[in-house]
Amino acid sequence: MYYNKVEICGVNTSKLKTLSDKEKKALLIKVREGDTEARNALIDGNLRLVLSIIQRFTGRRENLDDLFQVGCIGLIKAIDNFNTELDVKFSTYAVPMIIGEVRRYLRDNNSIRVSRSVRDLAYRALQVRERLQSLDSSEPTVEQIAKELSEKPEAVAAAIEAIAEPVSLYDPVYSDGGDSIYVMDQISDSSSGDDVWLEDIALREALKTLGERERSIINMRFFRGKTQMEIAKEIGISQAQVSRLEKGALEHIKKQM
């Protein structure tokens, strides 16, 4: 029933605005200059992103209005802390901020009892994680977090795990007008954290910036398992050209990510 709810916190979700990347960049620059109207416009233009993210948590039967309000807090934090000088899409930065805020809310309302000392360590670790992540827009390791706290990595990892909420394999983790990404899509990866599927989002965005031929080569080479020779025959160029285009495309993707 949650997915069919149209009005959330007095907001008609069927009429939520959407902003282009160009509009977001322009508003973010104005926000950095202290423009409150631009800040409000940026919040309004990203409410659909908040709605998309909180849908992953609706299986817990939490109040959707509450989740939406909490998600908006995460969105506002992302807007206020986003570094416009970094070559990072706003949504890539905002998604983990919103998820983190919702998870903190759910942990505070978690009926499973965890010892006070373990819970305090976990909260301190998450605060350090968020601070380190905001500095360079990358996911810090458990070792880095533990070093900041002067704690053992094993203790930090166990504390964070102790307050983690279980999720369904069919929970959507992101959907923004395209194909949804689900938890089960990530089970073959070595890590199941937010950084894994965020990298997948970044990869999809990077692929869109390639030319049609380069994107086709990358698709055949790494997603369809074809050899460079097979690709060369299929598109009518030499194997050396395929190799050169593949190398250039991979370098481009690395820079984009």
Stockholm file with secondary structure:
# STOCKHOLM 1.0

chainA/1-257         MYYNKVEICGVNTSKLKTLSDKEKKALLIKVREGDTEARNALIDGNLRLVLSIIQRFTGRRENLDDLFQVGCIGLIKAIDNFNTELDVKFSTYAVPMIIGEVRRYLRDNNSIRVSRSVRDLAYRALQVRERLQSLDSSEPTVEQIAKELSEKPEAVAAAIEAIAEPVSLYDPVYSDGGDSIYVMDQISDSSSGDDVWLEDIALREALKTLGERERSIINMRFFRGKTQMEIAKEIGISQAQVSRLEKGALEHIKKQM
#=GR chainA/1-257 SS CGGGCCEETTEEGGGCCCCCHHHHHHHHHHHHTTCHHHHHHHHHTTHHHHHHHHGGGGGGCCCHHHHHHHHHHHHHHHHHHCCTTSSCCHHHHHHHHHHHHHHHHHHHTCCSCCCHHHHHHHHHHHHHHHHHHHHHSSCCCHHHHHHHHTCCHHHHHHHHHHTCCCCCTTCEEECSSSCCEEGGGGTTSSCCSHHHHHHHHHHHHHHHTSCHHHHHHHIIIIISCCCHHHHHHHHTSCHHHHHHHHHHHHHHHHHHC
#=GC SS_cons         CGGGCCEETTEEGGGCCCCCHHHHHHHHHHHHTTCHHHHHHHHHTTHHHHHHHHGGGGGGCCCHHHHHHHHHHHHHHHHHHCCTTSSCCHHHHHHHHHHHHHHHHHHHTCCSCCCHHHHHHHHHHHHHHHHHHHHHSSCCCHHHHHHHHTCCHHHHHHHHHHTCCCCCTTCEEECSSSCCEEGGGGTTSSCCSHHHHHHHHHHHHHHHTSCHHHHHHHIIIIISCCCHHHHHHHHTSCHHHHHHHHHHHHHHHHHHC
//
